């Protein structure tokens, strides 16, 4: 056989084995487990933690967004309280 034919057959065989293996894994887990949510890991690049790379005051994006929203809500509530306590002008 020609070398190109052998290469094509080898790539095809490896591809079929790979697809068969993936199908077997999906069938072994079941339908519900295949759609499981992935969990974000706290470590990065094998053995570094983000706080070691970016400093001790580093926070994940979700936490920073929550803190920013809470601060905005607090400021908004404080302004509402100030406006509620201001003197009113009554027209008679």
Helices and strands as residue ranges (DSSP letters): H 3-29, H 31-34, E 43-44, E 48-49, H 50-54, H 61-84
